[in-house]
């Protein structure tokens, strides 16, 4: 089987996404275990988080450009335009969403979270699951759709 240039590009993007995910996971784990007596743990956590967020943002920008124009931005263009500036990167992501080029699902997530809050206010002590459209269900869904609703005390 011959791997085309296009296949190789998407394999590299997949690896970049996996690395970004791992950096974010590491940063979140590190910050959860950090304590004031060891400030370096905070530095390590925030470093991993910032690099992970930067990589994810650049991936989204690059893939959106590819979808729109059929080519990825050049490395030099990405470095000169954004560098390591998270404010610029997130501003670019907001612009992509404003122009309808990407949908982060904020409305769907807000609806799902509101359903969970409503259940909690009613004193729910069971698991609440939501379909992608926000419709609540009480069946056993895939793990990633699970939201625990605790009773209020």
N, CA and C of each residue as an Amber inpcrd file, in Angstrom:
protein
   459
   0.8440000  -1.1760000   0.0000000   0.0000000   0.0000000   0.0000000
   0.8940000   1.2450000   0.0000000   0.6190000   2.1480000  -0.8900000
   1.3800000   3.3770000  -1.0150000   0.6790000   4.4980000  -0.2600000
   1.4530000   5.2110000   0.5250000   0.8990000   6.3460000   1.2640000
   1.1000000   7.5930000   0.4150000   0.0040000   8.2700000   0.1390000
   0.0790000   9.4960000  -0.6520000   0.5100000  10.6590000   0.2310000
   0.8670000  11.7570000  -0.4020000   1.2550000  12.9610000   0.3340000
   0.0990000  13.4450000   1.2070000  -1.1200000  13.3490000   0.6710000
  -2.2900000  13.7830000   1.4240000  -2.4780000  12.9160000   2.6680000
  -2.3290000  11.5860000   2.5060000  -2.4480000  10.6840000   3.6520000
  -1.3820000  10.9900000   4.6980000  -0.1610000  11.2260000   4.2470000
   0.9380000  11.5230000   5.1670000   0.6640000  12.8080000   5.9400000
   0.1160000  13.8060000   5.2620000  -0.2060000  15.0730000   5.9160000
  -1.2360000  14.8620000   7.0180000  -2.2820000  14.1070000   6.7250000
  -3.3170000  13.8800000   7.7250000  -2.8090000  13.0060000   8.8720000
  -1.8860000  12.0890000   8.5800000  -1.2800000  11.2980000   9.6570000
  -0.4820000  12.1980000  10.5900000   0.2590000  13.1400000  10.0190000
   1.0240000  14.0790000  10.8380000   0.1080000  14.9750000  11.6720000
  -0.9920000  15.4160000  11.0750000  -1.9500000  16.2370000  11.8280000
  -2.5680000  15.4290000  12.9670000  -2.8290000  14.1590000  12.7170000
  -3.3750000  13.2880000  13.7540000  -2.3820000  13.1420000  14.9070000
  -1.1160000  12.9980000  14.5820000  -0.0910000  12.8940000  15.6240000
   0.0340000  14.2050000  16.4030000  -0.0700000  15.3000000  15.7010000
  -0.0140000  16.6120000  16.3570000  -1.1970000  16.7720000  17.3080000
  -2.3680000  16.3240000  16.8760000  -3.5550000  16.3900000  17.7360000
  -3.3680000  15.5110000  18.9720000  -2.7760000  14.3390000  18.7910000
  -2.5310000  13.4450000  19.9290000  -1.5480000  14.0770000  20.9140000
  -0.5050000  14.7130000  20.4050000   0.4620000  15.3860000  21.2680000
  -0.2050000  16.5430000  22.0180000  -1.0250000  17.3040000  21.3130000
  -1.7320000  18.4220000  21.9470000  -2.6280000  17.9210000  23.0730000
  -3.3260000  16.8270000  22.8100000  -4.2010000  16.2320000  23.8170000
  -3.3980000  15.8220000  25.0400000  -2.2740000  15.1870000  24.8060000
  -1.4360000  14.7210000  25.9130000  -0.8910000  15.8950000  26.7320000
  -0.5190000  16.9730000  26.0680000  -0.0440000  18.1560000  26.7890000
  -1.1420000  18.7430000  27.6770000  -2.3610000  18.8150000  27.1390000
  -3.4740000  19.3360000  27.9310000  -3.7810000  18.4160000  29.1130000
  -3.7840000  17.1090000  28.8660000  -4.0170000  16.1570000  29.9570000
  -2.9540000  16.2870000  31.0330000  -1.7150000  16.3830000  30.6190000
  -0.6050000  16.5050000  31.5550000  -0.7210000  17.7880000  32.3730000
  -1.0260000  18.8850000  31.6980000  -1.1660000  20.1570000  32.3940000
  -2.2910000  20.1380000  33.4160000  -3.4190000  19.5520000  33.0370000
  -4.5430000  19.4820000  33.9750000  -4.2300000  18.5740000  35.1620000
  -3.5610000  17.4640000  34.9010000  -3.1710000  16.5620000  35.9920000
  -2.1680000  17.2470000  36.9120000  -1.1850000  17.9220000  36.3200000
  -0.1710000  18.6010000  37.1230000  -0.7770000  19.6920000  38.0000000
  -1.7100000  20.4410000  37.4460000  -2.2930000  21.5360000  38.2350000
  -3.1950000  20.9860000  39.3390000  -3.7930000  19.8350000  39.0940000
  -4.6360000  19.2160000  40.1160000  -3.7890000  18.7380000  41.3020000
  -2.5490000  18.3410000  41.0350000  -1.6860000  17.8260000  42.0960000
  -0.7070000  18.8700000  42.6490000  -0.7220000  20.0520000  42.1110000
   0.2080000  21.0970000  42.5640000  -0.2270000  21.6340000  43.9290000
   0.7320000  22.1320000  44.6630000   0.4250000  22.7760000  45.9410000
   1.4070000  23.9200000  46.1610000   1.0430000  24.8400000  47.0280000
   1.7960000  26.0900000  47.1740000   3.2390000  25.8820000  47.6170000
   3.5510000  24.7550000  48.2440000   4.9080000  24.5070000  48.6990000
   5.8800000  24.1670000  47.5770000   5.3450000  23.8760000  46.4110000
   6.1900000  23.5320000  45.2620000   5.7290000  24.3430000  44.0470000
   6.1330000  25.6180000  43.9810000   5.6540000  26.4820000  42.8960000
   6.0550000  26.0020000  41.5050000   7.1280000  25.2430000  41.4060000
   7.5510000  24.7560000  40.0890000   6.4880000  23.8550000  39.4620000
   5.7000000  23.1950000  40.2960000   4.6270000  22.3430000  39.7680000
   3.6020000  23.1840000  39.0090000   3.3390000  24.3860000  39.4870000
   2.4230000  25.2810000  38.7760000   3.0240000  25.7210000  37.4440000
   4.3100000  26.0310000  37.4460000   4.9730000  26.4520000  36.2140000
   4.8910000  25.3500000  35.1660000   5.1690000  24.1290000  35.5930000
   5.1110000  22.9900000  34.6780000   3.6930000  22.7940000  34.1400000
   2.7150000  22.9040000  35.0190000   1.3190000  22.7260000  34.6100000
   0.9030000  23.7960000  33.6020000   1.1860000  25.0440000  33.9240000
   0.7830000  26.1210000  33.0200000   1.5500000  26.0760000  31.7070000
   2.7950000  25.6390000  31.7450000   3.5680000  25.4870000  30.5070000
   2.9100000  24.4480000  29.6030000   2.5950000  23.2800000  30.1610000
   1.9450000  22.2250000  29.3640000   0.5980000  22.6950000  28.8240000
  -0.1760000  23.3600000  29.6530000  -1.4830000  23.8490000  29.2110000
  -1.3510000  24.8820000  28.0950000  -0.4280000  25.8210000  28.2520000
  -0.3040000  26.8620000  27.2310000   0.1930000  26.2890000  25.9010000
   1.1490000  25.3710000  25.9550000   1.6430000  24.7600000  24.7160000
   0.5540000  23.9000000  24.0790000  -0.1980000  23.1670000  24.8880000
  -1.2950000  22.3610000  24.3580000  -2.3680000  23.2080000  23.7040000
  -2.7410000  24.3020000  24.3570000  -3.7540000  25.2010000  23.7860000
  -3.2480000  25.8490000  22.4940000  -1.9880000  26.2360000  22.4900000
  -1.4040000  26.8340000  21.2890000  -1.4570000  25.8530000  20.1190000
  -1.0850000  24.6170000  20.3640000  -1.0650000  23.6080000  19.2990000
  -2.4710000  23.3160000  18.7840000  -3.4340000  23.2040000  19.6910000
  -4.8100000  22.9500000  19.2650000  -5.3250000  24.1100000  18.4210000
  -5.0710000  25.3280000  18.8630000  -5.5270000  26.5040000  18.1180000
  -4.9190000  26.5290000  16.7220000  -3.6230000  26.2510000  16.6290000
  -2.9590000  26.2530000  15.3230000  -3.4810000  25.1300000  14.4300000
  -3.8120000  23.9880000  15.0250000  -4.4080000  22.9020000  14.2490000
  -5.7540000  23.3150000  13.6630000  -6.5820000  23.9390000  14.4780000
  -7.9000000  24.3800000  14.0030000  -7.7360000  25.3980000  12.8760000
  -6.8580000  26.3420000  13.0580000  -6.6240000  27.3630000  12.0260000
  -6.1280000  26.7100000  10.7380000  -5.1790000  25.7870000  10.8590000
  -4.6060000  25.1340000   9.6680000  -5.6460000  24.2950000   8.9330000
  -6.4330000  23.5340000   9.6710000  -7.4400000  22.6820000   9.0200000
  -8.5410000  23.5280000   8.3910000  -8.9450000  24.6020000   9.0490000
  -9.9520000  25.4940000   8.4530000  -9.4240000  26.1070000   7.1610000
  -8.1680000  26.5080000   7.1490000  -7.5710000  27.0590000   5.9370000
  -7.5650000  26.0120000   4.8220000  -7.2310000  24.7620000   5.1910000
  -7.2070000  23.6930000   4.1880000  -8.5960000  23.4560000   3.6090000
  -9.6000000  23.4400000   4.4660000 -10.9730000  23.2230000   4.0030000
 -11.4150000  24.3540000   3.0840000 -11.0280000  25.5690000   3.4230000
 -11.4490000  26.7380000   2.6560000 -10.6910000  26.8800000   1.3370000
  -9.3640000  26.6590000   1.3550000  -8.5620000  26.9670000   0.1640000
  -7.8820000  25.7580000  -0.4810000  -7.8890000  24.6200000   0.2110000
  -7.2350000  23.4450000  -0.3480000  -5.7580000  23.3480000  -0.0350000
  -5.2330000  24.2900000   0.7530000  -3.8200000  24.2190000   1.1400000
  -3.6670000  24.6920000   2.5830000  -2.6470000  24.1580000   3.2240000
  -2.3570000  24.5450000   4.6040000  -1.5120000  25.8150000   4.6030000
  -1.6060000  26.6120000   5.6640000  -0.7240000  27.7860000   5.7520000
   0.7310000  27.3280000   5.9110000   1.6310000  28.1060000   5.3780000
   3.0560000  27.7950000   5.5010000   3.4990000  27.9820000   6.9500000
   4.5020000  27.2180000   7.3480000   5.0280000  27.3380000   8.7130000
   5.4510000  28.7660000   9.0140000   6.1200000  29.3780000   8.0460000
   6.6060000  30.7480000   8.2430000   5.4380000  31.7100000   8.4590000
   4.3660000  31.5160000   7.7030000   3.1780000  32.3660000   7.8540000
   2.5930000  32.2210000   9.2540000   2.5060000  30.9880000   9.7530000
   1.9520000  30.7560000  11.0900000   2.8480000  31.3930000  12.1560000
   4.1670000  31.2570000  11.9860000   5.0970000  31.8500000  12.9610000
   5.0100000  33.3670000  12.9580000   4.9750000  33.9700000  11.7520000
   4.9550000  35.4320000  11.6710000   3.6170000  36.0130000  12.1040000
   2.5340000  35.3240000  11.7820000   1.2140000  35.8440000  12.1130000
   0.8820000  35.6770000  13.5890000   1.1370000  34.4950000  14.1430000
   0.6890000  34.1950000  15.4980000   1.8190000  34.0030000  16.5040000
   2.9330000  33.4560000  16.0560000   4.0150000  33.1570000  17.0020000
   3.4980000  32.2530000  18.1040000   3.7260000  32.6610000  19.3560000
   3.2370000  31.9100000  20.5070000   2.1850000  32.7220000  21.2650000
   1.5710000  33.6750000  20.5930000   0.6290000  34.5970000  21.2280000
  -0.7570000  33.9590000  21.3200000  -1.1170000  33.4960000  22.5110000
  -2.4130000  32.8410000  22.7000000  -3.5740000  33.8060000  22.4810000
  -3.3830000  35.0730000  22.8030000  -4.4530000  36.0560000  22.5960000
  -4.7690000  36.1700000  21.1020000  -3.7440000  36.2710000  20.2730000
  -3.9570000  36.3320000  18.8200000  -4.5820000  35.0490000  18.2920000
  -4.1150000  33.9100000  18.7870000  -4.6480000  32.6290000  18.3340000
  -6.1260000  32.4970000  18.6770000  -6.4950000  32.8320000  19.9020000
  -7.8940000  32.7060000  20.2910000  -8.7630000  33.7550000  19.6090000
  -8.1960000  34.8910000  19.3130000  -8.9170000  35.8930000  18.5280000
  -9.1980000  35.3510000  17.1210000  -8.2060000  34.6800000  16.5350000
  -8.4000000  34.0760000  15.2140000  -9.4660000  32.9800000  15.2650000
  -9.4930000  32.1990000  16.3420000 -10.5200000  31.1640000  16.4890000
 -11.9070000  31.7870000  16.6090000 -12.0050000  32.8810000  17.3530000
 -13.2980000  33.5780000  17.4590000 -13.7430000  34.1100000  16.1030000
 -12.7970000  34.6140000  15.3170000 -13.1260000  35.0910000  13.9710000
 -13.6300000  33.9520000  13.0900000 -12.9970000  32.7940000  13.1970000
 -13.4460000  31.6320000  12.4140000 -14.8720000  31.2550000  12.7870000
 -15.1780000  31.2960000  14.0770000 -16.5340000  30.9710000  14.5150000
 -17.5240000  32.0370000  14.0430000 -17.1340000  33.3040000  14.1330000
 -18.0170000  34.3970000  13.7190000 -18.3520000  34.3120000  12.2330000
 -17.4040000  33.8320000  11.4260000 -17.6390000  33.7010000   9.9880000
 -18.2600000  32.3640000   9.6160000 -18.6070000  31.5610000  10.6130000
 -19.2790000  30.2930000  10.3490000 -18.3670000  29.1930000   9.8270000
 -17.0560000  29.3700000   9.9460000 -16.1320000  28.3570000   9.4440000
 -15.9340000  27.2190000  10.4270000 -16.2640000  27.4430000  11.6770000
 -16.1320000  26.4070000  12.6950000 -17.2420000  26.6030000  13.7210000
 -17.7420000  25.4890000  14.2760000 -18.7930000  25.5420000  15.2880000
 -18.2920000  24.7730000  16.5060000 -18.1090000  25.4560000  17.6080000
 -17.6010000  24.8180000  18.8180000 -18.7100000  24.1670000  19.6370000
 -19.9420000  24.2800000  19.2060000 -21.0460000  23.6370000  19.8980000
 -21.4260000  24.3050000  21.2000000 -21.1430000  25.5890000  21.3380000
 -21.4030000  26.2820000  22.6000000 -22.8830000  26.2570000  22.9720000
 -23.7610000  26.4150000  21.9900000 -25.1930000  26.4050000  22.2960000
 -25.6390000  25.0370000  22.7810000 -25.1490000  23.9750000  22.1420000
 -25.5080000  22.6120000  22.5440000 -24.9870000  22.3190000  23.9470000
 -23.7640000  22.7400000  24.2320000 -23.1730000  22.4990000  25.5470000
 -23.9370000  23.2870000  26.6090000 -24.2940000  24.5360000  26.3060000
 -25.0460000  25.3510000  27.2610000 -26.3980000  24.7120000  27.5620000
 -27.0630000  24.1750000  26.5460000 -28.3600000  23.5280000  26.7410000
 -28.2070000  22.2940000  27.6240000 -27.1680000  21.4980000  27.3580000
 -26.9220000  20.2910000  28.1470000 -26.6330000  20.6550000  29.5940000
 -25.8000000  21.6680000  29.8130000 -25.4650000  22.0820000  31.1690000
 -26.6810000  22.6310000  31.9030000 -27.5370000  23.3570000  31.1960000
 -28.7470000  23.8840000  31.8220000 -29.6680000  22.7510000  32.2590000
 -29.7840000  21.7050000  31.4430000 -30.5950000  20.5390000  31.8170000
 -30.0480000  19.8900000  33.0880000 -28.7330000  19.7770000  33.1760000
 -28.1170000  19.1810000  34.3600000 -28.3650000  20.0450000  35.5960000
 -28.2640000  21.3720000  35.4400000 -28.5310000  22.2700000  36.5750000
 -29.9900000  22.1750000  37.0190000 -30.8990000  22.1090000  36.0570000
 -32.3190000  21.9680000  36.3960000 -32.5690000  20.6910000  37.1850000
 -31.9340000  19.5920000  36.7470000 -32.0720000  18.3220000  37.4550000
 -31.5280000  18.4290000  38.8750000 -30.4060000  19.1090000  39.0230000
 -29.7990000  19.2450000  40.3470000 -30.6880000  20.0620000  41.2690000
 -31.2630000  21.1140000  40.7360000 -32.1670000  21.9510000  41.5430000
 -33.3690000  21.1560000  42.0250000 -33.7810000  20.1820000  41.2260000
 -34.9210000  19.3360000  41.6190000 -34.4900000  18.2390000  42.5870000
 -33.1800000  18.2150000  42.9620000 -32.6950000  17.2400000  43.9310000
 -32.3950000  15.8870000  43.3240000 -32.0490000  15.8460000  42.0630000
 -31.7650000  14.5710000  41.4060000 -30.5650000  13.8970000  42.0500000
 -30.6560000  12.5920000  42.2030000 -29.5250000  11.8380000  42.7470000
 -29.1890000  10.6760000  41.8090000 -29.4170000  10.8730000  40.5450000
 -29.1450000   9.8270000  39.5520000 -28.3220000  10.4310000  38.4210000
 -27.8930000   9.5910000  37.5350000 -27.1310000  10.0780000  36.3890000
 -28.0810000  10.6510000  35.3520000 -27.6990000  11.7720000  34.8040000
 -28.4600000  12.3840000  33.7170000 -27.5950000  12.3190000  32.4760000
 -28.1560000  11.8010000  31.4050000 -27.4340000  11.7050000  30.1520000
 -28.1500000  12.5600000  29.1310000 -27.3870000  13.1230000  28.2260000
 -27.9860000  13.9630000  27.1930000 -27.5010000  13.5210000  25.8240000
 -28.4270000  13.4810000  24.8750000 -28.0500000  13.2310000  23.4860000
 -27.3190000  14.4560000  22.9690000 -26.7790000  14.3580000  21.7620000
 -26.0490000  15.4800000  21.1890000 -26.9240000  16.7160000  21.0360000
 -28.2310000  16.5420000  20.8850000 -29.1180000  17.6980000  20.7500000
 -29.5830000  18.2390000  22.0980000 -29.1190000  17.6230000  23.2040000
 -29.4690000  18.1010000  24.5330000 -30.6640000  17.4070000  25.1420000
 -31.2840000  16.4640000  24.4150000 -32.4390000  15.7460000  24.9330000
 -32.0000000  14.8110000  26.0540000 -32.6100000  14.9300000  27.2470000
 -32.1870000  14.0720000  28.3510000 -32.6330000  12.6270000  28.1580000
 -31.8190000  11.6860000  28.6320000 -32.1840000  10.2740000  28.6160000
 -31.7230000   9.6590000  29.9280000 -32.2790000   8.5330000  30.2540000
 -31.9100000   7.8370000  31.4810000 -31.3150000   6.4610000  31.1790000
 -30.8900000   6.2320000  29.9640000 -30.2770000   4.9570000  29.6160000
 -28.7780000   5.0380000  29.8190000 -28.0940000   3.9290000  29.6850000
 -26.6480000   3.9200000  29.8580000 -25.9880000   4.2950000  28.5430000
 -25.4320000   5.4980000  28.4580000 -24.8210000   5.9730000  27.2180000
 -23.3220000   5.6900000  27.2060000 -22.6700000   6.0340000  26.1070000
 -21.2110000   5.9610000  26.1160000 -20.6530000   6.8490000  27.2310000
 -19.4940000   6.4810000  27.7280000 -18.8970000   7.1590000  28.8790000
 -18.7700000   8.6670000  28.6890000 -18.4320000   9.1230000  27.4760000
 -18.1880000  10.5460000  27.2760000 -19.4520000  11.3940000  27.3590000
 -20.6390000  10.7670000  27.3360000 -21.8750000  11.5470000  27.4290000
 -22.4090000  11.6130000  28.8520000 -21.6920000  11.0410000  29.7810000
 -22.1650000  10.9230000  31.1510000 -21.9610000  12.2300000  31.9110000
 -22.9910000  12.6360000  32.6270000 -22.8810000  13.7970000  33.5000000
 -23.5070000  13.3940000  34.8350000 -22.7350000  13.5250000  35.8870000
 -23.2500000  13.1610000  37.2050000 -24.0080000  14.3480000  37.7750000
 -25.1920000  14.0690000  38.2610000 -25.9940000  15.1010000  38.8970000
 -26.1350000  14.6940000  40.3520000 -25.5890000  15.5000000  41.2530000
 -25.5660000  15.1760000  42.6820000 -26.7410000  15.8290000  43.3890000
 -27.2080000  15.2260000  44.4640000 -28.2800000  15.8660000  45.2290000
 -27.7480000  17.1170000  45.9130000 -28.6080000  18.0850000  46.0800000
 -28.2010000  19.2990000  46.7980000 -28.2810000  19.0460000  48.2820000
 -27.3640000  19.5920000  49.0280000 -27.3380000  19.3770000  50.5020000
 -27.5980000  20.6620000  51.1970000
